[in-house]
Amino acid sequence: MQRAEVMLLRRRRLESQRLAGQPATRGDALDPVAAASGMLAVQAQDFAAAKWALGVRSPRSTVADIDAAFDSGALVRSWPFRGTLHVVAAEELGWMLALTSARTVRSAATRQRQLGLDEAVFARASDVTRSILRGGVRLTRDELYAELELAGIDTARQRGSNLLWYLSHIGLVCLGPTAGTGQSVVLTSEWIRQPRELSRAEALTELAVRYFETHGPATARDLLWWSNILVPEATSAIEGARDRLAETVIDGSRYFSSATRPLDPDVESGAARRPSTLLLPGFDEYLLGYRDRTAQLAEEHSPAVVPGSNGIFLPMLVSQGKIVGTWQRQTRRSIVDVHVTPFAPLSGSEYLRVNSAAKRYARFLGLRPGSMTVGAA
């Protein structure tokens, strides 16, 4: 792929992901709920990182705004895709789970047998959980596990987390209002009062449209990896969405994006407005949203972002759509310090832009910006 095409993919993906251009809004207010809906689903196994993923896409919001969106029921966290935690707009959860949950649960059968989890245990846990949470009761994970233990259901040796994973996949519970640094488990049917209902065909079309609108330009292979649907389903989804998608061939690969913003490498140039420097959280969709991530992250730097290829993605320093380093934070009382480790030395102007991004992150947390230090490149 030519350099101009790579730069085009980066810029357009930044715009699709609400990291450049117009931020997420509802009415006249910048809104983390609109950011979540605008991203379809935001990977969220690290809750604090997921909050910043929404914050960086709704620039005037704070972590308190994100918490308020969870507490109001507008946002929830569950396992709609790839068996992995995501933040979604609450009314969207049902149709997402319906697409992949049954197959995802079947794929965990071996591990479930190893833990002694069978249909009888799942049925018993479902009945107990429904009874305990009925009437708007909210319990933390540990509190739920304790109640299951009292009912004679062993939650040790990761059985508790696997039971919660299963109960969430069947749509019985979800992670809703905040509780300390985590969330409470609630009954989905009580917490989400107006779920959006789609047929399977409608859901597949919606998935294709929304994924390519929020992650495009991207390929069918990217969609397959991100959603974990089957190849025939992806083909059907794209065909069903054909009138709402634009298709462009770049370097022999078919890329899809929103029909309202078709991708034309011959028309667009690198002279478009440059995005600002960003401090993105670990596990951010800007990298994890694709099977092929080479446009954003050079292969030689992948080990620095995913050390040991162990599935843990570090927070990322991004400049002009390119991942150029990692970063970490340290809080002390009312101050947050930021330390960046760039892949190459920062120029004076680059340092100033990174420092500005660090101040923005501090404002999001409601803390005062402390030191911004740079490690050896």
C-alpha positions in Angstrom: 0.0 0.0 0.0 1.3 3.4 -0.9 2.1 6.0 1.7 -0.7 8.3 0.6 -3.2 5.5 0.8 -2.0 4.6 4.3 -2.4 8.2 5.4 -5.8 8.4 3.9 -6.9 5.3 5.8 -5.6 6.7 9.1 -7.3 10.1 8.6 -10.7 8.6 7.6 -10.6 6.1 10.4 -9.9 8.9 12.9 -13.0 10.7 11.6 -15.2 7.6 11.6 -14.2 6.9 15.1 -15.0 10.4 16.3 -11.3 11.1 17.1 -11.1 13.9 14.5 -13.7 16.2 12.9 -17.1 16.6 14.6 -17.3 15.1 18.1 -20.3 13.1 19.3 -23.3 15.2 20.2 -26.9 14.9 21.2 -28.6 18.2 20.4 -26.1 20.9 21.3 -24.3 19.0 24.0 -21.2 16.8 23.7 -22.4 13.4 25.0 -20.7 10.2 26.0 -23.9 8.3 25.2 -23.7 9.6 21.6 -20.1 8.6 21.6 -20.9 5.0 22.6 -23.7 4.8 20.1 -21.6 6.4 17.4 -19.0 3.7 17.9 -21.5 0.8 17.9 -19.7 -0.9 20.8 -16.5 0.1 22.6 -14.2 -2.6 23.9 -14.2 -2.4 27.7 -12.5 -5.2 29.7 -10.6 -2.4 31.4 -13.5 -0.2 32.8 -11.3 2.9 33.4 -9.8 2.7 29.9 -13.3 2.3 28.4 -14.4 5.5 30.2 -11.5 7.4 28.6 -12.3 5.9 25.2 -15.7 7.6 25.5 -14.3 10.8 27.0 -11.7 11.3 24.2 -14.6 11.0 21.7 -16.8 13.6 23.6 -14.1 16.2 24.4 -16.1 18.3 26.9 -17.2 15.3 29.0 -15.7 14.2 32.3 -15.4 10.9 34.0 -18.4 12.0 36.2 -20.5 12.4 33.0 -19.6 8.8 32.0 -20.5 7.5 35.4 -23.8 9.4 35.3 -24.6 7.8 31.9 -24.2 4.3 33.4 -26.1 5.3 36.5 -29.0 6.6 34.5 -29.3 3.4 32.5 -28.2 5.0 29.2 -25.0 2.9 29.0 -24.3 -0.7 30.0 -21.4 -3.1 29.8 -21.7 -6.7 28.6 -20.2 -9.3 26.2 -22.0 -8.7 22.9 -19.0 -9.5 20.5 -16.1 -12.0 20.6 -17.0 -13.0 24.2 -15.3 -9.7 25.3 -16.7 -6.9 27.4 -17.9 -3.8 25.5 -19.8 -0.6 26.4 -22.9 -0.1 24.4 -25.9 2.1 24.4 -28.4 0.2 26.6 -31.2 -0.1 24.1 -28.8 -1.7 21.5 -27.6 -4.6 23.7 -30.3 -7.2 22.9 -30.0 -7.4 19.2 -26.2 -7.5 19.4 -26.2 -10.4 21.9 -28.8 -12.2 19.7 -26.3 -12.3 16.8 -23.4 -14.1 18.4 -24.1 -15.2 22.0 -25.3 -18.8 21.3 -22.3 -19.6 19.3 -19.9 -17.9 21.7 -21.4 -19.8 24.6 -21.0 -23.1 22.7 -17.3 -22.2 22.0 -16.7 -22.2 25.8 -18.1 -25.7 26.4 -14.7 -27.3 27.0 -13.7 -24.8 29.6 -17.1 -25.0 31.2 -16.8 -28.8 31.5 -13.4 -28.4 33.1 -15.0 -26.2 35.7 -17.9 -28.5 36.3 -20.4 -26.1 34.8 -23.3 -27.9 33.1 -26.9 -27.2 32.1 -28.2 -28.0 35.6 -25.7 -25.6 37.2 -26.5 -22.8 34.7 -30.3 -23.3 35.2 -29.9 -23.2 38.9 -27.7 -20.1 38.8 -30.2 -18.4 36.5 -33.1 -19.1 38.8 -31.2 -17.9 41.9 -29.9 -14.8 40.2 -33.3 -13.8 38.8 -34.8 -14.3 42.3 -32.1 -12.3 44.0 -32.0 -9.3 41.6 -35.8 -9.1 41.0 -37.3 -5.7 42.0 -34.4 -3.5 41.1 -31.8 -5.0 43.4 -28.2 -4.2 42.5 -25.3 -6.3 43.5 -21.6 -6.1 42.8 -19.9 -9.1 41.3 -18.6 -10.2 44.7 -22.0 -9.7 46.3 -23.6 -11.8 43.6 -21.0 -14.6 44.0 -21.7 -14.6 47.7 -25.4 -15.0 47.1 -24.8 -17.9 44.7 -22.6 -19.5 47.3 -25.4 -19.2 49.9 -27.6 -21.0 47.4 -25.1 -23.9 47.2 -23.5 -22.9 43.9 -19.7 -23.0 44.0 -18.1 -19.8 42.6 -14.4 -20.6 43.4 -11.8 -21.4 40.7 -13.2 -18.9 38.2 -16.6 -20.5 38.3 -18.2 -17.2 39.4 -16.8 -15.2 36.6 -17.8 -17.9 34.1 -21.3 -18.0 35.5 -21.6 -14.2 35.2 -20.3 -14.4 31.6 -22.9 -17.0 30.8 -25.8 -15.2 32.5 -24.8 -12.0 30.6 -24.6 -13.9 27.3 -28.2 -15.2 27.6 -29.3 -11.7 28.3 -30.4 -12.3 31.9 -28.1 -9.7 33.5 -25.8 -6.9 32.5 -23.3 -4.5 34.2 -25.2 -1.3 34.8 -24.8 1.4 37.5 -21.5 2.2 38.9 -20.4 0.8 42.3 -17.1 2.1 43.5 -14.5 1.6 40.7 -16.7 -1.1 39.1 -20.4 -1.7 38.3 -23.4 -3.5 39.8 -25.0 -6.5 38.2 -28.7 -5.9 37.4 -31.5 -7.8 35.6 -31.4 -6.7 31.9 -35.2 -6.8 31.6 -35.6 -4.4 34.4 -32.7 -2.1 33.7 -33.2 -1.8 29.9 -36.9 -0.8 29.6 -37.0 0.0 25.9 -34.7 -2.5 24.0 -34.5 -2.1 20.3 -35.9 -5.1 18.6 -34.5 -6.3 15.2 -35.0 -9.5 13.2 -31.8 -11.4 12.5 -31.6 -10.1 9.0 -32.2 -6.6 10.1 -29.5 -7.0 12.8 -26.9 -8.3 10.4 -27.6 -5.3 8.1 -27.5 -2.9 11.0 -24.2 -4.4 12.1 -22.6 -4.0 8.7 -23.8 -0.4 8.3 -22.9 0.7 11.8 -19.5 -1.1 11.8 -18.3 0.5 8.5 -19.8 3.9 9.4 -17.9 3.9 12.7 -14.7 2.0 11.7 -14.5 2.5 8.0 -12.7 2.3 5.7 -12.5 -1.3 6.7 -12.7 -4.7 5.0 -15.0 -7.7 5.3 -12.2 -9.5 7.1 -12.1 -6.7 9.7 -15.8 -7.0 10.2 -15.5 -10.8 10.7 -12.8 -10.4 13.3 -14.5 -7.6 15.2 -18.0 -9.2 15.3 -17.2 -12.9 15.3 -20.1 -13.6 12.9 -19.7 -16.3 10.3 -18.5 -15.7 6.7 -21.9 -16.3 5.1 -23.5 -13.9 7.6 -20.9 -11.3 6.8 -21.6 -11.7 3.1 -25.3 -11.4 3.7 -24.8 -8.4 6.0 -22.8 -6.5 3.5 -25.2 -7.3 0.7 -28.1 -6.2 2.8 -26.3 -2.9 3.5 -25.1 -2.3 0.0 -27.2 0.8 -0.6 -25.8 2.4 2.6 -22.2 1.5 2.0 -19.5 2.7 -0.4 -16.9 0.4 -1.7 -13.3 1.2 -2.8 -10.5 -1.1 -3.9 -7.1 -0.2 -2.4 -4.0 -2.3 -3.1 -6.3 -5.2 -4.2 -8.5 -5.1 -1.1 -12.1 -4.0 -0.9 -12.7 -1.3 1.7 -16.2 -0.3 2.8 -17.3 3.0 4.4 -20.4 5.0 4.8 -22.2 5.9 1.5 -22.5 9.4 2.8 -18.7 9.7 2.8 -17.4 7.5 0.0 -13.6 6.9 -0.1 -11.9 8.2 -3.3 -8.1 8.0 -3.2 -7.9 10.0 -6.5 -9.9 12.9 -5.1 -8.8 13.1 -1.4 -5.3 14.3 -0.6 -3.0 14.5 2.4 -3.7 18.3 2.6 -6.8 17.8 4.7 -6.9 19.1 8.3 -4.4 17.2 10.5 -5.8 15.6 13.6 -4.4 16.6 17.0 -2.1 14.5 19.0 -4.0 12.0 21.1 -3.5 9.9 24.3 -5.7 6.9 23.6 -6.5 4.3 26.3 -5.3 0.7 26.2 -7.6 -1.6 24.1 -8.9 1.4 22.1 -11.1 0.7 19.1 -8.7 2.7 16.9 -6.3 -0.2 17.0 -8.5 -3.2 18.2 -11.3 -2.4 15.8 -9.5 -4.1 12.9 -8.0 -7.4 11.9 -5.3 -5.6 9.9 -3.8 -2.9 12.1 -0.8 -2.0 10.0 -2.1 1.3 8.8 -2.1 2.6 12.4 0.7 0.7 13.9 4.0 -0.3 12.2 4.7 -4.0 12.7 8.1 -3.3 14.3 6.4 -1.4 17.1 3.6 -3.9 17.8 5.6 -5.6 20.6 5.8 -2.2 22.4 2.0 -1.8 22.4 1.2 -5.5 22.9 4.1 -6.9 25.0 4.5 -10.6 24.5 1.5 -10.7 22.3 -0.5 -11.6 25.4 -3.7 -9.8 24.6 -2.9 -6.8 26.8 -2.9 -3.5 24.8 -1.1 -0.6 26.4 -2.3 3.1 26.2 -1.2 4.6 22.9 0.3 7.9 21.9 -1.1 8.9 18.5 0.1 11.6 16.1 -1.6 12.2 12.7 -3.3 8.9 13.0 -0.1 6.9 13.5 0.7 5.2 16.8 4.0 6.7 17.8 4.5 5.5 21.4 2.8 4.4 24.7 2.0 6.2 27.9 1.0 5.6 31.5 -0.4 7.7 34.3 0.1 8.0 38.0 -2.3 9.8 40.3 -1.3 11.4 43.6 -4.1 13.1 45.6 -5.7 15.6 43.2 -2.9 15.4 40.5 -2.3 13.1 37.6 1.2 12.7 36.1 1.6 11.4 32.6 4.7 9.6 31.3 5.1 8.9 27.6 7.5 6.5 25.9 7.7 7.5 22.2 9.2 5.2 19.6 11.3 8.1 18.3 12.5 11.4 20.0 9.9 14.1 20.3 10.5 17.5 18.7 9.8 20.6 20.7 6.4 21.1 19.0 5.5 17.5 19.4 6.2 17.7 23.1 3.9 20.7 23.4 1.1 18.8 21.7 1.6 15.8 23.9 1.5 18.0 27.0 -1.7 19.6 25.8 -3.2 16.1 25.4 -2.1 15.2 28.9 -3.9 18.3 30.3 -7.0 17.3 28.5 -6.8 13.9 30.1 -6.4 15.5 33.5 -9.5 17.6 33.0 -11.5 14.5 32.1 -10.5 12.9 35.4 -11.3 16.1 37.3 -7.7 16.3 38.5 -5.0 18.9 38.1 -2.3 18.1 35.5 1.0 17.3 37.1 4.3 16.5 35.4 4.5 15.3 31.8 7.7 13.3 31.4 9.2 11.5 28.4 11.1 8.2 28.5 13.9 7.2 26.3 12.9 6.6 22.7 
